[in-house]
Amino acid sequence: MGNFKEDIVKTKAFIFDVDGVMTNGGITPIEGGTDFLRTYNAKDGYAIAYAIRRGYKVCVISGGHGNLLQSRLTRLGVTKMYLNCMDKISAMKEFFEEYDVDPATTIYMGDDIPDLECMEQVGIPVCPADACSEVVEASRYISEFNGGAGAVRDVVEQVLRSQDEWAKDRRGVLGIASR
């Protein structure tokens, strides 16, 4: 295992938690209690969609659930997601097998105790700046940004820049070219 900057050049896949990573962790239940409002960072979302377009495998594993969450991830192009997932390690292993992904070339970004087991199984465990202390200790890289405030973009952009894959096209999240 080299240093973070040397190892990200080998990255082929990303796995993200949602609440506390793609969001600041705040959720607002919607009437009826079957779904939640979450606030996402648009730059994080763009980075995920961009990585997918550039051929990287992206998986989301989260205890979070709801149609709004699933819709957000689908819109970004995430095809492999495990929502309302209480066994993250099994989900991650299934993703590795189904997509023929090497854990050594995978980044896992988590923020709390349920992410620790998965972080131990990948080559590059990372976290947002405001992750719990146990996750910070388990991480090879701690973003300078908090969850939901650019941490995902930070990591994705660093990986793609290291592989000369960043800013190769100017399409938006939906793959439509900007003028």
LUMVOMAR-575418 format. One record per residue: residue in three letters; y, z, x of N, C-alpha, C in turn. Coordinates in steps of 0.02 Angstrom, whole numbers. Each point is the difference from the previous one (the first is absolute). Example, Ala and Ser with C-alpha at 12.3 -4.5 7.8 and 13.67 -1.06 7.14 Angstrom:
BEGIN
[r "ala", [-284, 390, 660], [59, 0, -45], [60, 0, 45]]
[r "ser", [53, -36, -18], [59, 3, 42], [55, 37, -39]]
//
This chain:
BEGIN
[r "met", [-59, 0, 42], [59, 0, -42], [62, 0, 45]]
[r "gly", [40, -53, -7], [62, -5, 37], [56, 35, -37]]
[r "asn", [60, -21, 15], [56, 29, -38], [10, -40, -65]]
[r "phe", [40, 27, -44], [10, -30, -66], [24, -72, 5]]
[r "lys", [50, -13, 40], [28, -67, 6], [-51, -51, 27]]
[r "glu", [-45, 22, 44], [-52, -44, 25], [-54, -13, -53]]
[r "asp", [-18, 51, -36], [-55, -5, -49], [19, -37, -64]]
[r "ile", [63, 2, -20], [18, -34, -63], [-7, -76, 5]]
[r "val", [-2, -26, 60], [-9, -72, 10], [-69, -22, -27]]
[r "lys", [-47, 46, -5], [-68, -16, -23], [-8, 11, -76]]
[r "thr", [51, 24, -34], [-6, 17, -71], [-15, -61, -43]]
[r "lys", [-49, 9, -44], [-20, -53, -46], [6, 22, -73]]
[r "ala", [3, 67, -11], [0, 25, -69], [43, 63, -6]]
[r "phe", [25, 11, -61], [39, 59, -16], [-31, 34, -61]]
[r "ile", [-1, 65, 1], [-19, 39, -59], [56, 50, -12]]
[r "phe", [23, 2, -62], [55, 45, -19], [-19, 45, -57]]
[r "asp", [23, 62, 5], [3, 45, -57], [62, -20, -39]]
[r "val", [10, 27, -59], [59, -17, -40], [51, 57, -1]]
[r "asp", [-15, 53, -37], [49, 53, -9], [12, 37, 65]]
[r "gly", [62, -2, 23], [18, 31, 63], [0, -49, 58]]
[r "val", [-26, -60, -10], [0, -53, 51], [42, -59, -26]]
[r "met", [-22, -30, -55], [38, -55, -30], [55, 26, -46]]
[r "thr", [-3, 64, -15], [52, 33, -41], [19, 65, 35]]
[r "asn", [51, 34, -27], [19, 64, 29], [-43, 57, -26]]
[r "gly", [-49, -16, -40], [-46, 50, -26], [18, 24, -70]]
[r "gly", [60, -17, -23], [21, 21, -66], [-32, -44, -54]]
[r "ile", [-25, 31, -52], [-26, -37, -58], [28, 30, -64]]
[r "thr", [15, -43, -48], [25, 22, -64], [-50, -23, -54]]
[r "pro", [-34, 47, -32], [-47, -21, -53], [37, -35, -57]]
[r "ile", [-31, -53, -25], [25, -35, -59], [-31, 32, -61]]
[r "glu", [35, -2, -54], [-25, 30, -63], [-71, -22, -12]]
[r "gly", [-43, 47, -15], [-71, -13, -9], [-41, 20, 61]]
[r "gly", [33, 5, 58], [-32, 25, 60], [-50, -46, 33]]
[r "thr", [-4, -63, -20], [-50, -44, 30], [29, -43, 56]]
[r "asp", [65, 3, 11], [30, -39, 53], [59, 39, 28]]
[r "phe", [26, -24, 57], [54, 34, 35], [51, -49, 24]]
[r "leu", [62, 22, 5], [52, -39, 32], [3, 22, 73]]
[r "arg", [2, -49, 43], [7, 12, 73], [56, -44, 24]]
[r "thr", [33, 20, 53], [52, -41, 31], [-26, -26, 67]]
[r "tyr", [3, -65, 8], [-24, -34, 60], [59, -28, 39]]
[r "asn", [-11, -9, 64], [49, -31, 44], [-14, -75, 1]]
[r "ala", [49, -40, -17], [-9, -73, -3], [-20, -29, 68]]
[r "lys", [26, 28, 54], [-17, -26, 67], [-72, 15, 17]]
[r "asp", [-25, 58, -21], [-71, 15, 9], [-43, -52, -36]]
[r "gly", [19, -13, -62], [-38, -48, -41], [1, -70, 31]]
[r "tyr", [59, -21, 23], [4, -65, 32], [-45, -4, 61]]
[r "ala", [-1, 52, 40], [-41, 1, 61], [-74, -7, -17]]
[r "ile", [-22, 35, -52], [-70, -5, -21], [-16, -71, -22]]
[r "ala", [42, -28, -44], [-12, -68, -24], [1, -50, 57]]
[r "tyr", [45, 10, 47], [6, -45, 58], [-63, 3, 44]]
[r "ala", [-23, 61, 13], [-61, 8, 40], [-59, -36, -33]]
[r "ile", [-6, 7, -65], [-55, -33, -36], [6, -76, 8]]
[r "arg", [61, -27, -8], [10, -72, 8], [-17, -24, 71]]
[r "arg", [10, 43, 49], [-14, -17, 69], [-74, 9, 18]]
[r "gly", [-41, 21, -50], [-72, 3, 10], [-29, 69, 16]]
[r "tyr", [41, 51, -1], [-26, 67, 13], [-34, 27, -62]]
[r "lys", [-51, 40, 9], [-34, 33, -55], [40, 63, -17]]
[r "val", [14, 10, -64], [36, 59, -22], [-38, 32, -57]]
[r "cys", [-11, 65, 7], [-36, 39, -50], [42, 62, -17]]
[r "val", [-2, 19, -62], [34, 62, -22], [-53, 47, -27]]
[r "ile", [1, 61, 25], [-46, 52, -23], [42, 60, -20]]
[r "ser", [-3, 18, -64], [44, 52, -25], [-32, 40, -56]]
[r "gly", [16, 63, -1], [-18, 42, -57], [44, -15, -60]]
[r "gly", [55, -35, 13], [46, -18, -54], [-31, -53, -45]]
[r "his", [26, -3, -61], [-27, -48, -47], [55, -22, -49]]
[r "gly", [-16, -48, -41], [45, -23, -52], [9, -75, 3]]
[r "asn", [15, -28, -58], [10, -72, -6], [60, -24, 39]]
[r "leu", [53, 41, 2], [59, -20, 37], [-14, -5, 75]]
[r "leu", [-39, 46, 26], [-19, -2, 71], [-43, -62, 13]]
[r "gln", [-50, -12, -40], [-43, -58, 9], [40, -65, -5]]
[r "ser", [46, -3, -46], [42, -59, -8], [43, -12, 62]]
[r "arg", [29, 53, 27], [41, -6, 61], [-41, -28, 58]]
[r "leu", [-59, 27, 11], [-43, -22, 55], [-23, -72, -9]]
[r "thr", [-18, -17, -61], [-21, -69, -15], [57, -49, 13]]
[r "arg", [60, 18, -19], [58, -43, 11], [12, -12, 74]]
[r "leu", [-15, 50, 42], [8, -8, 72], [-55, -42, 31]]
[r "gly", [-54, -11, -37], [-56, -39, 26], [-59, 41, 24]]
[r "val", [3, 66, -11], [-56, 43, 21], [-59, -14, -46]]
[r "thr", [-55, -21, 29], [-59, -15, -41], [-53, 54, 4]]
[r "lys", [4, 42, 51], [-49, 54, 6], [36, 66, -6]]
[r "met", [-10, 33, -57], [32, 64, -11], [-49, 47, -33]]
[r "tyr", [2, 62, 21], [-41, 53, -28], [49, 52, -27]]
[r "leu", [9, 0, -66], [47, 46, -31], [-39, 54, -36]]
[r "asn", [33, 58, -9], [-34, 58, -29], [-62, 17, 42]]
[r "cys", [6, -9, 65], [-56, 6, 46], [-2, 70, 30]]
[r "met", [-55, 34, -11], [-9, 68, 28], [-46, 1, 61]]
[r "asp", [-30, -58, 16], [-44, -5, 58], [27, -57, 44]]
[r "lys", [53, 14, 35], [34, -51, 39], [-43, -28, 56]]
[r "ile", [-41, 40, 30], [-40, -23, 57], [-52, -52, -23]]
[r "ser", [-31, 11, -58], [-47, -50, -27], [35, -65, -18]]
[r "ala", [59, 6, -29], [39, -60, -17], [18, -39, 63]]
[r "met", [21, 36, 52], [18, -33, 62], [-60, -36, 31]]
[r "lys", [-57, 33, 1], [-60, -31, 27], [-20, -62, -39]]
[r "glu", [7, 2, -66], [-14, -58, -42], [47, -58, 18]]
[r "phe", [64, 15, 9], [49, -50, 20], [-20, -31, 67]]
[r "phe", [-18, 40, 50], [-20, -26, 65], [-59, -48, -7]]
[r "glu", [-49, 20, -39], [-60, -41, -8], [15, -64, -39]]
[r "glu", [34, 6, -56], [13, -58, -42], [43, -52, 35]]
[r "tyr", [49, 22, 39], [46, -47, 33], [-16, -10, 74]]
[r "asp", [-56, 26, 23], [-21, -6, 70], [57, 21, 47]]
[r "val", [26, 60, -12], [56, 26, 38], [-27, 52, 50]]
[r "asp", [24, -5, 61], [-17, 48, 52], [48, 60, -4]]
[r "pro", [-26, 60, -10], [44, 59, -4], [45, 8, 62]]
[r "ala", [-23, -23, 57], [39, 6, 62], [64, -42, -3]]
[r "thr", [1, -52, -41], [60, -43, -5], [38, 12, -65]]
[r "thr", [-8, 59, -28], [30, 18, -64], [50, 56, 8]]
[r "ile", [56, -7, -35], [50, 53, -5], [-11, 34, -68]]
[r "tyr", [-2, 66, 1], [-1, 38, -63], [63, 43, -1]]
[r "met", [40, -7, -53], [59, 40, -7], [-9, 49, -58]]
[r "gly", [0, 64, 17], [-6, 53, -49], [53, 52, 12]]
[r "asp", [4, 48, -47], [52, 51, 6], [-24, 71, -14]]
[r "asp", [-62, 7, -26], [-20, 67, -20], [-75, 11, 14]]
[r "ile", [-23, 59, -11], [-67, 22, 18], [-56, -47, -25]]
[r "pro", [4, -28, -61], [-54, -45, -21], [-7, -63, 43]]
[r "asp", [49, -14, 42], [-2, -60, 43], [-32, 13, 68]]
[r "leu", [-9, 63, 19], [-22, 16, 67], [-67, -30, 19]]
[r "glu", [-49, 3, -44], [-66, -26, 17], [3, -75, 14]]
[r "cys", [38, -36, -40], [7, -72, 11], [37, -14, 66]]
[r "met", [50, 40, 14], [39, -10, 61], [-43, 9, 63]]
[r "glu", [-50, 43, -5], [-45, 11, 57], [-47, -59, 12]]
[r "gln", [-6, -45, -48], [-49, -54, 4], [30, -67, 20]]
[r "val", [66, -3, 11], [31, -64, 18], [28, 3, 71]]
[r "gly", [15, -59, 26], [28, -4, 67], [71, 26, 6]]
[r "ile", [39, -11, -54], [70, 19, 4], [22, 37, -63]]
[r "pro", [-7, 66, 0], [26, 40, -55], [75, 12, 9]]
[r "val", [38, -12, -53], [73, 8, 2], [24, 37, -61]]
[r "cys", [63, 22, 1], [27, 36, -58], [75, -5, -4]]
[r "pro", [28, 14, -59], [72, 4, -7], [27, 63, 34]]
[r "ala", [64, 2, 12], [32, 57, 34], [-11, 66, -38]]
[r "asp", [-4, -3, -66], [-5, 61, -40], [-71, 17, -21]]
[r "ala", [-50, -25, 36], [-70, 17, -14], [-12, 74, 16]]
[r "cys", [-53, 27, -28], [-17, 70, 14], [-20, 8, 73]]
[r "ser", [6, 59, 26], [-10, 11, 72], [-70, -20, 24]]
[r "glu", [-51, 9, -40], [-67, -20, 20], [-6, -75, 10]]
[r "val", [33, -38, -43], [-1, -73, 5], [41, -22, 60]]
[r "val", [57, 32, 11], [40, -17, 58], [-41, 10, 64]]
[r "glu", [-36, 55, 4], [-42, 14, 59], [-55, -52, 8]]
[r "ala", [-27, -27, -54], [-54, -49, 2], [24, -71, 13]]
[r "ser", [65, -11, -1], [27, -68, 5], [14, -21, 71]]
[r "arg", [-11, -63, 12], [19, -30, 65], [72, -22, 0]]
[r "tyr", [28, -9, -60], [70, -20, -6], [29, 33, -62]]
[r "ile", [59, 29, 7], [37, 30, -56], [62, -42, -9]]
[r "ser", [6, -34, -57], [59, -40, -14], [62, 44, 0]]
[r "glu", [56, -28, 17], [62, 37, -5], [24, 4, -73]]
[r "phe", [-34, -37, -44], [20, -4, -70], [-47, 42, -44]]
[r "asn", [27, 29, -52], [-39, 38, -48], [-40, -47, -45]]
[r "gly", [-49, 29, -35], [-38, -37, -50], [47, -26, -53]]
[r "gly", [-9, -63, -20], [42, -30, -51], [69, -19, 25]]
[r "ala", [12, 7, 65], [67, -15, 27], [-5, -45, 62]]
[r "gly", [-51, -42, 3], [-5, -48, 54], [-55, 12, 50]]
[r "ala", [-41, 52, -9], [-55, 14, 47], [-50, -57, 2]]
[r "val", [-18, -28, -58], [-48, -55, -3], [29, -61, 35]]
[r "arg", [62, -17, -15], [33, -57, 32], [1, 8, 76]]
[r "asp", [16, 60, 23], [4, 15, 71], [-66, -19, 34]]
[r "val", [-55, 23, -26], [-65, -11, 32], [-21, -74, -5]]
[r "val", [6, -28, -59], [-20, -70, -10], [42, -46, 45]]
[r "glu", [65, 11, 1], [43, -42, 40], [-17, 6, 75]]
[r "gln", [-12, 60, 23], [-18, 8, 71], [-64, -38, 17]]
[r "val", [-50, 4, -43], [-63, -35, 12], [12, -75, 1]]
[r "leu", [33, -26, -51], [10, -72, -4], [44, -26, 57]]
[r "arg", [50, 38, 19], [41, -21, 57], [-42, -2, 64]]
[r "ser", [-43, 49, 9], [-41, 3, 61], [-47, -59, 5]]
[r "gln", [-15, -31, -57], [-46, -57, -2], [37, -66, -13]]
[r "asp", [66, 2, 5], [42, -58, -12], [-13, -31, -69]]
[r "glu", [-7, 43, -50], [-12, -22, -69], [58, 18, -46]]
[r "trp", [51, 33, 25], [56, 22, -42], [52, -55, -8]]
[r "ala", [27, -7, -59], [55, -48, -16], [-20, -72, 13]]
[r "lys", [-61, -17, -19], [-24, -68, 8], [16, -44, -61]]
[r "asp", [14, 31, -56], [22, -37, -59], [49, 44, -38]]
[r "arg", [34, -30, -48], [52, 36, -36], [-14, 7, -74]]
[r "arg", [-63, -1, -17], [-18, 7, -70], [6, 73, -22]]
[r "gly", [15, 9, -62], [4, 66, -28], [-69, 28, -16]]
[r "val", [-1, 56, -33], [-63, 34, -15], [-47, -46, -39]]
[r "leu", [27, -40, -45], [-42, -44, -41], [-16, -66, 35]]
[r "gly", [20, -8, 63], [-15, -61, 37], [49, -57, -14]]
[r "ile", [57, 16, -29], [50, -50, -16], [52, -1, 57]]
[r "ala", [14, -59, 26], [48, -5, 55], [70, 17, -24]]
[r "ser", [37, 36, 43], [69, 15, -16], [43, -59, 22]]
[r "arg", [59, -4, -28], [45, -56, 16], [43, 16, 59]]
//
